[in-house]
């Protein structure tokens, strides 16, 4: 058997997509856990302490670049794969197919794009401000002085339009995760007569928990604070 | 039953095609879909028109030659059947049926509903075989094979290469076909010898021909007349990963 030169590797791209996707999912868990702290007190003490830890811990600060790279790779590969997929069928069908078994897989590029736009706005609102010292400091009664990121969140979530945009974006992120989570396992070759069913269930549960978790925060702040 | 057909007509690979509407009357509900197409063609020939070209061979659901995209589904609405095994009782009197060719860049239309599926042959030539140059027929029981593996290999080998997976996939991906062919060899000791090379060569050829990527939508599995499982795709992903990264010399 002669060895062809490996110019293309669709499976390699999909494997990288899956690994990056799962890594980004783990980041969501951390992000959500910290965000939820904002609901537990009225002066954002807990949240600001956690944010301060994240911003100063050297391990987290190093990993932040890994995370950034994962985002870039996931987004670029996603776009490349999608363009190749569009090119693979230059003339479409008159009657659209409907035999798919994972509904949200059809809209990964669309949900992904919205999440990407959300990410840019999110970056401008929080990350950039925090990095360049545009956040006011607060000194708590116990003497700790930290950046008051918590008040940024509370103020933003008082804006109804922003809350609506946030909720819709997170909802679409949930759809993205619902397919992405189980799909990553398949791309990595992890298919099992018994466990695959559980992976799919876990993926659905994960997407619901993440979505509800993130959505709860603006809803509570907008309506009850 | 009386039916309205919207059929894709295209004179040859170079010309642009279009949908043409035909009426067929008095079709028996016991007729197969291809027999209904035969009746339409007789009607067209009688009227002095060019009959609709479509692929068909065994008409027993085993060869994989027939290839129509009927009302948004490859091989029509029935699960686990080819177009030739689809019967008109699945439709109602007065129905409008849209018939399209497989749509994929590597499957160019030759005429009407006939597409060139030799891209699949190219993939097979890239590695879908076991290199045995000479020798007599080996004894059937000389190499012990676990029953479970033999069954899985047989399930994968049931693929008839009709291309319904490509037609159904939103990305025109050939992953189900290629993975079935990779699996049927990788699962058996005779094919295992070249498994690492095979998966790389077949995937490289598949990509080179311009098939799309797998989004794990599993429309392929739903459309496959032989109900080939997407577990084969996962197996191919594993094989590929192992061949490239984990154990390239294994």
Boltz contact constraints between the chains, C-beta under 6 A:
constraints:
  - contact:
      token1: [A, 1]
      token2: [B, 127]
      max_distance: 6.0
  - contact:
      token1: [A, 1]
      token2: [B, 194]
      max_distance: 6.0
  - contact:
      token1: [A, 1]
      token2: [B, 197]
      max_distance: 6.0
  - contact:
      token1: [A, 4]
      token2: [B, 201]
      max_distance: 6.0
  - contact:
      token1: [A, 4]
      token2: [B, 204]
      max_distance: 6.0
  - contact:
      token1: [A, 6]
      token2: [B, 204]
      max_distance: 6.0
  - contact:
      token1: [A, 8]
      token2: [B, 207]
      max_distance: 6.0
  - contact:
      token1: [A, 10]
      token2: [B, 207]
      max_distance: 6.0
  - contact:
      token1: [A, 10]
      token2: [B, 213]
      max_distance: 6.0
  - contact:
      token1: [A, 11]
      token2: [B, 203]
      max_distance: 6.0
  - contact:
      token1: [A, 11]
      token2: [B, 237]
      max_distance: 6.0
  - contact:
      token1: [A, 11]
      token2: [B, 240]
      max_distance: 6.0
  - contact:
      token1: [A, 81]
      token2: [B, 213]
      max_distance: 6.0
  - contact:
      token1: [A, 84]
      token2: [B, 213]
      max_distance: 6.0
  - contact:
      token1: [A, 85]
      token2: [B, 171]
      max_distance: 6.0
  - contact:
      token1: [A, 85]
      token2: [B, 212]
      max_distance: 6.0
  - contact:
      token1: [A, 85]
      token2: [B, 213]
      max_distance: 6.0
  - contact:
      token1: [A, 88]
      token2: [B, 105]
      max_distance: 6.0
  - contact:
      token1: [A, 88]
      token2: [B, 171]
      max_distance: 6.0
  - contact:
      token1: [A, 88]
      token2: [B, 172]
      max_distance: 6.0
  - contact:
      token1: [A, 88]
      token2: [B, 210]
      max_distance: 6.0
  - contact:
      token1: [A, 88]
      token2: [B, 211]
      max_distance: 6.0
  - contact:
      token1: [A, 88]
      token2: [B, 212]
      max_distance: 6.0
  - contact:
      token1: [A, 89]
      token2: [B, 103]
      max_distance: 6.0
  - contact:
      token1: [A, 89]
      token2: [B, 104]
      max_distance: 6.0
  - contact:
      token1: [A, 89]
      token2: [B, 172]
      max_distance: 6.0
  - contact:
      token1: [A, 90]
      token2: [B, 105]
      max_distance: 6.0
  - contact:
      token1: [A, 91]
      token2: [B, 103]
      max_distance: 6.0
  - contact:
      token1: [A, 93]
      token2: [B, 100]
      max_distance: 6.0
  - contact:
      token1: [A, 93]
      token2: [B, 103]
      max_distance: 6.0
  - contact:
      token1: [A, 94]
      token2: [B, 98]
      max_distance: 6.0
  - contact:
      token1: [A, 95]
      token2: [B, 71]
      max_distance: 6.0
  - contact:
      token1: [A, 95]
      token2: [B, 72]
      max_distance: 6.0
  - contact:
      token1: [A, 95]
      token2: [B, 98]
      max_distance: 6.0
  - contact:
      token1: [A, 96]
      token2: [B, 72]
      max_distance: 6.0
  - contact:
      token1: [A, 97]
      token2: [B, 72]
      max_distance: 6.0
  - contact:
      token1: [A, 97]
      token2: [B, 168]
      max_distance: 6.0
  - contact:
      token1: [A, 98]
      token2: [B, 72]
      max_distance: 6.0
  - contact:
      token1: [A, 99]
      token2: [B, 73]
      max_distance: 6.0
  - contact:
      token1: [A, 99]
      token2: [B, 168]
      max_distance: 6.0
  - contact:
      token1: [A, 99]
      token2: [B, 219]
      max_distance: 6.0
  - contact:
      token1: [A, 99]
      token2: [B, 222]
      max_distance: 6.0
  - contact:
      token1: [A, 99]
      token2: [B, 223]
      max_distance: 6.0
  - contact:
      token1: [A, 100]
      token2: [B, 217]
      max_distance: 6.0
  - contact:
      token1: [A, 100]
      token2: [B, 219]
      max_distance: 6.0
  - contact:
      token1: [A, 101]
      token2: [B, 218]
      max_distance: 6.0
  - contact:
      token1: [A, 101]
      token2: [B, 222]
      max_distance: 6.0
  - contact:
      token1: [A, 102]
      token2: [B, 217]
      max_distance: 6.0
  - contact:
      token1: [A, 102]
      token2: [B, 218]
      max_distance: 6.0
  - contact:
      token1: [A, 105]
      token2: [B, 215]
      max_distance: 6.0
  - contact:
      token1: [A, 105]
      token2: [B, 217]
      max_distance: 6.0
  - contact:
      token1: [A, 106]
      token2: [B, 170]
      max_distance: 6.0
  - contact:
      token1: [A, 183]
      token2: [B, 216]
      max_distance: 6.0
  - contact:
      token1: [A, 186]
      token2: [B, 216]
      max_distance: 6.0
  - contact:
      token1: [A, 186]
      token2: [B, 234]
      max_distance: 6.0
  - contact:
      token1: [A, 187]
      token2: [B, 237]
      max_distance: 6.0
  - contact:
      token1: [A, 189]
      token2: [B, 234]
      max_distance: 6.0
  - contact:
      token1: [A, 189]
      token2: [B, 237]
      max_distance: 6.0
  - contact:
      token1: [A, 189]
      token2: [B, 238]
      max_distance: 6.0
  - contact:
      token1: [A, 189]
      token2: [B, 241]
      max_distance: 6.0
  - contact:
      token1: [A, 191]
      token2: [B, 231]
      max_distance: 6.0
  - contact:
      token1: [A, 191]
      token2: [B, 234]
      max_distance: 6.0
